[in-house]
Amino acid sequence: MSGNERPVPAVENDVLLRRSSQPLQPVSPLYVEQSWERCASAYHLDPSQGWTADVLSGAEFRHVSGRSAVLLKSAMDEMRRLFDLVQGMGLMVLLADPDATILARCVDETHLSMCRRLHLRKGAIWSEAEAGTNGVGTCIKEQCPVFLGQGEHWRFCFSLLASYAVPLFDAQGRVAGALNLAALSGNTTRPYAALVMETLLQSGRRIEEQLFRSRYAGQKILTLGAAEGCSSPLVALNTDGEVTGATHSARTLMGWTDTMIQDHPNLLTELEAGTEVSLQKAEECVVRSALAGCQGNVTATAQSLGISRATLYRKMKALGIGQ
């Protein structure tokens, strides 16, 4: 071995062995590769070592759940609806806070004993740094949707656990937690993974919308386009047509920061300044949404957007929007 070479740590060898021993598995997504790398290099976790979750005491859990009270209130109905859809597939529904602490779950009674063994319970902390690669912890770390099939969790003790997870964003575009579908029977859901993930994404976006509408109740809520990924591009407008709030997706689309939103930009002025086709499409969505909200009344629509009737007519003509 030359002086410039360094030995591969034993735990990294384990990663390579696990990959090479599963030739029939699809190539792991980038987030799995990155998470495994963190487990080996940053967290120094031994995948063969058993794991016992840290579980909050009753007082600690009440404090943590109190901090996420708005999320819990907005998410519970959607969790129950989602559980009704997936229960027959052997999936349970878990809700976690931004620190990967499980806040709530919907689970079939037949799975309770396994949940106890795997610490899938309220108050258990599933951060990636402690549990290794897992749906909740890795989803929150990467801030993106995560699917982990059989053998893709870091620890061997989770070998039969499959996990789907999406981040949840609050009304200010920050990560508020994660919504997780977990299966205890390995890869039985893999043939339907795309369908399960899309269903989960829709549930996550509905929770985000509920959080957003609750925060900006009484204000006009408009969409800047079709939802893609974990977040819907929604904005809240005051009576002057100024932006007072925006979801994670809308902030990304428009390049808005908290400071910029605090200055209450005029939405149509912002859209006119853009040159991207996506912004032209967003402007069309705004005008159509405003017209629908005012039942097609052009005068009322112009007032809600903070522009003149003549300007609105010009925009409608340019965008090909008929009355």
HELIX and SHEET records of a PDB file:
HELIX    1   1 ALA A   10  SER A   20  1                                  11    
HELIX    2   2 LEU A   30  GLU A   37  1                                   8    
HELIX    3   3 ARG A   38  ALA A   42  3                                   5    
HELIX    4   4 GLY A   58  ARG A   67  1                                  10    
HELIX    5   5 ALA A   69  VAL A   86  1                                  18    
HELIX    6   6 GLN A   87  MET A   89  5                                   3    
HELIX    7   7 GLU A  109  HIS A  111  5                                   3    
HELIX    8   8 LEU A  112  LEU A  118  1                                   7    
HELIX    9   9 GLU A  128  ALA A  131  1                                   4    
HELIX   10  10 GLY A  135  GLU A  142  1                                   8    
HELIX   11  11 PHE A  156  PHE A  158  5                                   3    
HELIX   12  12 GLY A  186  TYR A  192  5                                   7    
HELIX   13  13 ALA A  193  ARG A  215  1                                  23    
HELIX   14  14 HIS A  248  MET A  254  1                                   7    
HELIX   15  15 ASP A  258  GLN A  262  1                                   5    
HELIX   16  16 LEU A  267  ALA A  273  1                                   7    
HELIX   17  17 VAL A  277  GLY A  293  1                                  17    
HELIX   18  18 VAL A  298  LEU A  305  1                                   8    
HELIX   19  19 ARG A  309  LEU A  319  1                                  11    
SHEET    1   A 5 ILE A 102  CYS A 106  0                                        
SHEET    2   A 5 LEU A  91  ALA A  96 -1                                        
SHEET    3   A 5 VAL A 175  ALA A 183 -1                                        
SHEET    4   A 5 ALA A 162  PHE A 169 -1                                        
SHEET    5   A 5 VAL A 146  LEU A 148 -1                                        
SHEET    1   B 3 LYS A 220  THR A 223  0                                        
SHEET    2   B 3 LEU A 234  LEU A 237 -1                                        
SHEET    3   B 3 VAL A 243  ALA A 246 -1                                        
END                                                                             
